[in-house]
Amino acid sequence: MSSPASPPSHFALWNLGFRPFYLLAGSFAAASILAWAAHIAGWISTPVYGGDPRWHAHEMIFGFAFAVIVGFLFTAGRNWTNQPTPTGPVLAAIAALWLAGRILVLTPWHVAAAAADTAFAIAAAAGFAVPVFASRNRRNYFFVPVLLGLGAANLVFYLAMSGVVDFPVQRGLQTGLDLVLFVIAVMGGRVIAMFTANAIPGASPVRLPWVERTTLITTLALLVADLLDPGNLTLVAVALACALAHGWRLLLWQPWRTVKSPIVWILHLSYAWIPVHLILRALAALGYLPLGLATHALAVGVIGGLTIGMMTRTSRGHTARPLKAGPAEIASYVLVHLAATVRVFVPIAAPDAQLEAIIASGVLWFTAFAVFSVAFWPVLTRPRLDNGPG
């Protein structure tokens, strides 16, 4: 599944995993949400995804977020293992499977879409597993079942939507979200404190082992609770315990020290949406708020914010550029968090303005990822500034 690292070339898109998957994810995030917002607003006559919000949710979890995760793991995996991860034609073929799934889901051929998406998950897991197992990098073995788990949750969604299996569609989507949240909890713990310490003079973020373990355990407990559906009170207890763990963890990282460094504060601010999401989940389970508000706190605030933050930072780092956010990056950071704020809090403050909030949030999200995609096209398609591999 792996191939030798490609030498620098004029067109460098296939030199390392972050390049095609970040560009595809950013472009897809912009285009798909613009189309969805246009459908919601009535600006276009043809319904997007058949007008079904479950397909919209599916594409943001198993399309957008999954692509970013794979791009990150293919890139980080090479550093973790000193082994090659997919590049060149192999990387292009894996990206083509992802793209096929995004196109086919717009057609009536959902069987073909499910096949393409399942093949993508298997190929991604194999592409990561080969170097990790070859190097006996046991610390990262667990990412292989996580990738396969995302593929399985995706397949169950397709089967449930088609009526082949009797499984609640919403539970399949929630499982996918919980798996993405777990990946964020793991990787956030590894890199956010480190990036903060490296970039901020005088910062001394703390990682307490018992807080780290509690955060991951409660995040997994939330996944299990969503799978087993033990009842609202149990879910409330798990969600609040998880919110406390994530909030405490964030405070130990000293987010207030990052205000002068956008490329770092974007990670802290995005992570801060995790306890917000979990508190809203508890309130939704108690019947005080719609679940969709909690879902979008995670999808827009956490996933949207952290992906754009990590994509800009790692793209700069892996192309030998300065680790400093420019005007385009800062604009995208602000826009994505405005999108989250509008989508989550405007409907709480003014329930009658929910439609307007959805449309405004969609336009803000589109603009954020359009700015990223345009600004980072040359970064992701050209060789490293130092002509090194990758």
C-alpha positions in Angstrom: 0.0 0.0 0.0 2.9 2.3 0.6 5.2 3.7 -2.1 8.5 5.5 -1.9 8.4 9.2 -1.3 8.1 11.2 -4.5 10.9 13.6 -5.3 10.0 17.2 -5.5 8.4 18.2 -8.7 6.7 21.3 -10.2 3.3 19.8 -9.4 3.7 18.4 -5.9 0.1 17.5 -5.1 0.8 13.8 -4.7 4.0 14.1 -2.7 2.4 13.6 0.7 -1.0 12.8 2.1 -1.9 16.3 3.5 -1.7 17.9 0.1 -4.6 16.3 -1.8 -6.8 15.6 1.2 -6.5 19.1 2.7 -7.3 20.7 -0.7 -10.1 18.3 -1.4 -11.6 18.7 2.1 -11.4 22.5 2.0 -12.9 22.8 -1.5 -15.6 20.3 -0.6 -16.4 22.1 2.7 -16.9 25.3 0.8 -18.9 24.0 -2.1 -21.2 21.6 -0.3 -22.2 24.0 2.4 -22.8 26.8 -0.1 -25.1 24.4 -2.0 -26.9 23.3 1.2 -27.4 26.9 2.3 -28.7 27.8 -1.1 -31.2 24.9 -0.9 -32.3 25.9 2.6 -32.7 29.5 1.5 -34.7 28.5 -1.6 -32.2 30.0 -4.0 -32.0 26.9 -6.1 -34.9 24.7 -7.3 -33.2 21.3 -7.2 -32.9 19.9 -3.7 -29.3 19.2 -2.5 -29.0 15.6 -1.1 -32.7 15.2 -1.8 -33.4 17.9 0.8 -32.6 15.4 3.5 -30.5 16.9 6.3 -29.2 13.4 7.2 -27.3 13.2 3.9 -25.9 16.7 4.6 -24.7 15.5 8.0 -23.3 12.3 6.4 -21.2 14.3 4.0 -19.7 16.6 6.6 -18.7 13.6 8.8 -17.8 10.9 6.4 -16.8 13.2 3.6 -15.2 16.4 4.9 -13.9 15.3 8.4 -12.8 11.9 7.3 -10.7 13.4 4.5 -8.9 15.7 6.9 -8.2 12.9 9.3 -6.7 10.7 6.5 -4.6 13.6 5.2 -3.3 14.3 8.7 -2.5 10.6 9.5 -0.8 9.9 6.2 1.5 12.9 6.9 2.1 12.4 10.6 2.5 8.7 10.1 5.6 9.2 8.1 7.1 11.2 10.9 6.0 8.8 13.6 7.4 5.7 11.8 10.2 6.9 9.5 8.4 4.8 6.9 6.8 5.9 3.7 3.1 6.5 3.6 1.1 6.5 0.4 2.3 8.9 -2.3 2.1 9.3 -6.0 -0.3 7.0 -7.9 -1.3 5.1 -4.8 -2.2 8.4 -3.0 -4.1 9.6 -6.1 -6.1 6.3 -6.2 -7.1 6.6 -2.6 -8.1 10.2 -3.1 -10.1 9.1 -6.2 -12.1 6.7 -4.1 -13.0 9.5 -1.7 -14.0 11.8 -4.6 -16.1 9.0 -6.2 -18.1 8.7 -3.0 -18.8 12.4 -2.9 -20.0 12.4 -6.5 -22.0 9.2 -6.3 -23.9 10.2 -3.2 -25.5 13.0 -5.3 -26.9 10.4 -7.7 -29.5 7.6 -7.2 -26.6 5.1 -7.2 -26.1 4.9 -3.4 -24.9 1.3 -3.6 -22.0 2.5 -5.7 -21.4 5.4 -3.3 -21.3 3.0 -0.3 -18.9 0.7 -2.2 -16.6 3.7 -3.0 -16.7 5.0 0.6 -16.1 1.6 2.1 -13.2 1.0 -0.2 -11.8 4.4 0.7 -11.9 3.6 4.4 -10.2 0.2 3.9 -7.5 1.7 1.7 -6.9 4.6 4.1 -6.6 2.1 7.0 -4.2 -0.1 5.0 -2.2 2.9 3.9 -1.7 3.9 7.5 -1.3 0.4 8.9 1.6 -0.7 6.7 4.1 1.8 8.0 2.8 1.7 11.5 2.9 -2.0 11.9 6.2 -2.3 9.9 7.9 0.1 12.4 6.1 -1.5 15.4 4.8 1.9 16.4 2.4 0.5 18.9 1.4 3.8 20.3 -0.5 4.5 17.1 -1.9 1.1 16.3 -5.3 2.2 17.6 -5.8 4.6 14.6 -6.3 1.6 12.3 -9.5 0.4 14.0 -10.6 4.0 14.3 -10.4 4.4 10.6 -12.1 1.1 10.0 -14.7 2.1 12.6 -15.5 5.3 10.7 -15.8 3.1 7.6 -18.1 0.7 9.4 -20.3 3.5 10.8 -20.5 5.0 7.3 -21.6 1.6 5.8 -24.2 1.1 8.5 -25.6 4.6 7.6 -26.0 3.6 4.0 -27.6 0.3 4.9 -30.0 2.0 7.4 -30.9 4.7 4.9 -31.7 2.0 2.3 -33.7 -0.1 4.8 -31.4 -3.1 4.6 -30.7 -3.0 8.3 -32.9 -1.9 11.2 -30.7 0.6 12.9 -31.4 4.2 13.8 -29.9 6.4 11.2 -29.3 9.2 13.7 -27.3 6.8 15.9 -25.0 6.0 13.0 -24.4 9.6 12.5 -23.8 10.2 16.2 -21.3 7.3 16.3 -19.4 8.9 13.4 -19.3 12.2 15.3 -18.2 10.6 18.5 -15.3 8.8 16.6 -14.2 12.1 15.1 -14.4 13.7 18.6 -12.2 10.9 20.0 -9.6 11.5 17.3 -9.6 15.2 18.1 -9.3 14.4 21.9 -6.2 12.2 21.2 -4.5 14.5 18.7 -5.4 17.6 20.6 -3.8 16.2 23.7 -0.6 15.5 21.7 -0.1 18.6 19.7 -2.0 21.7 21.2 0.1 21.9 24.4 3.3 21.2 22.4 2.5 23.9 19.8 1.7 26.3 22.5 4.9 25.7 24.4 6.9 26.0 21.1 5.3 29.1 19.8 4.5 31.3 22.9 7.4 32.7 25.0 6.8 32.1 28.7 3.9 29.6 28.2 4.1 26.4 30.2 1.1 24.3 29.3 0.6 21.4 31.6 -0.4 17.8 30.7 -1.4 15.9 33.8 -1.6 12.1 33.1 -4.7 11.6 35.1 -6.5 14.5 33.4 -5.4 13.1 30.0 -6.7 9.6 30.9 -10.0 11.0 32.3 -10.6 13.0 29.1 -10.1 10.1 26.8 -12.1 7.7 29.0 -15.1 10.0 29.3 -14.9 10.6 25.5 -15.0 6.9 24.9 -17.8 6.5 27.5 -19.9 9.0 25.5 -19.4 6.9 22.3 -20.5 3.8 24.2 -23.5 5.6 25.7 -24.6 6.8 22.2 -24.2 3.2 20.8 -26.1 1.6 23.7 -28.7 4.4 24.3 -28.9 3.7 28.1 -31.3 6.6 28.8 -31.2 10.3 29.0 -30.0 10.6 32.6 -27.0 8.4 32.0 -26.2 10.4 28.9 -26.4 13.7 30.8 -24.0 12.4 33.5 -21.5 11.2 30.9 -21.7 14.3 28.8 -21.2 16.6 31.9 -18.3 14.5 33.2 -16.7 14.7 29.7 -17.3 18.4 29.5 -15.6 18.9 32.9 -12.6 16.8 31.8 -12.1 18.6 28.5 -12.6 22.0 30.1 -10.0 21.3 32.8 -7.6 20.0 30.2 -7.9 23.2 28.2 -7.3 25.4 31.2 -4.1 23.6 31.9 -2.9 24.5 28.4 -3.2 28.2 29.3 -5.3 29.4 26.3 -5.1 33.1 27.5 -1.5 33.2 26.6 -2.2 32.6 22.9 -4.1 35.8 22.1 -1.2 37.3 20.1 -0.6 34.2 18.1 -3.5 33.3 15.7 -2.0 30.1 14.5 -2.2 28.9 18.1 -5.3 30.5 19.5 -7.4 29.0 16.7 -6.6 25.6 18.2 -7.5 26.6 21.7 -10.7 28.5 20.7 -11.8 25.5 18.6 -11.1 23.1 21.4 -13.1 25.3 23.8 -16.2 24.4 21.8 -15.9 20.8 23.0 -17.3 21.5 26.6 -19.9 23.8 25.0 -21.0 20.9 22.7 -21.2 18.5 25.7 -23.1 20.9 27.9 -25.6 21.5 25.1 -25.9 17.7 24.6 -26.8 17.4 28.3 -29.4 20.2 27.9 -30.8 18.5 24.8 -31.1 15.2 26.6 -33.1 16.9 29.3 -35.4 18.5 26.7 -34.3 22.1 27.1 -32.7 22.6 23.7 -32.8 21.0 20.2 -30.0 18.4 19.7 -29.1 20.1 16.5 -27.5 23.0 18.4 -25.2 20.6 20.2 -24.4 18.8 17.0 -23.4 22.1 15.2 -21.3 23.2 18.2 -19.2 20.1 17.5 -19.4 20.1 13.7 -18.8 23.8 13.1 -17.0 25.1 16.2 -14.8 22.1 17.0 -14.4 20.2 13.8 -14.5 23.2 11.5 -12.3 25.3 13.7 -9.7 22.6 14.4 -9.5 21.3 10.9 -8.9 24.8 9.4 -6.4 25.5 12.2 -4.5 22.2 11.8 -4.6 22.3 8.0 -3.1 25.8 7.9 -0.4 25.0 10.5 0.7 21.6 9.2 0.6 22.8 5.6 3.0 25.6 6.5 5.2 23.3 8.5 5.4 20.5 6.0 6.2 22.9 3.1 9.0 24.7 5.0 7.0 27.9 5.4 7.0 30.1 8.6 4.6 29.0 11.3 2.8 32.3 11.3 -0.8 32.9 10.1 -1.2 35.5 7.4 -4.3 37.6 6.6 -6.0 34.8 4.7 -5.6 32.3 7.6 -6.7 34.8 10.2 -9.8 35.7 8.1 -10.7 32.0 7.8 -10.2 31.5 11.5 -12.6 34.4 12.4 -15.1 33.4 9.8 -15.4 29.8 10.9 -16.0 30.8 14.5 -18.5 33.4 13.5 -20.3 30.6 11.6 -20.3 28.5 14.7 -21.5 31.3 17.0 -24.3 32.3 14.6 -25.4 28.7 14.0 -25.5 27.8 17.7 -26.4 30.9 19.7 -28.7 32.9 17.4 -31.4 30.2 17.5 -31.1 30.1 21.3 -31.5 33.9 21.6 -34.0 34.3 18.8 -35.8 31.0 17.9 -37.8 32.8 15.1 -34.5 33.6 13.3 -33.3 30.0 13.0 -33.6 29.9 9.2 -31.7 33.2 8.9 -29.1 31.9 11.3 -28.6 28.7 9.2 -28.2 30.6 6.0 -25.8 33.2 7.5 -23.7 30.5 9.1 -23.5 28.6 5.9 -22.3 31.7 4.0 -19.7 32.4 6.7 -18.5 28.7 6.6 -18.3 28.8 2.8 -16.3 32.0 2.8 -13.9 30.6 5.5 -13.1 27.4 3.5 -13.1 29.2 0.1 -10.5 31.6 1.5 -8.4 28.6 2.7 -8.7 26.7 -0.5 -7.7 29.6 -2.7 -4.9 30.8 -0.4 -3.5 27.3 0.0 -3.8 26.0 -3.6 -0.2 27.2 -4.4 1.1 25.9 -1.0 -0.4 22.4 -1.5 0.4 22.0 -5.2 4.0 23.3 -5.3 7.2 21.7 -3.8 8.5 22.6 -0.4 10.4 25.9 -0.3 13.5 24.0 0.8 13.0 21.4 -2.1 12.9 18.6 0.5 10.6 15.6 0.1 7.0 15.7 1.0 
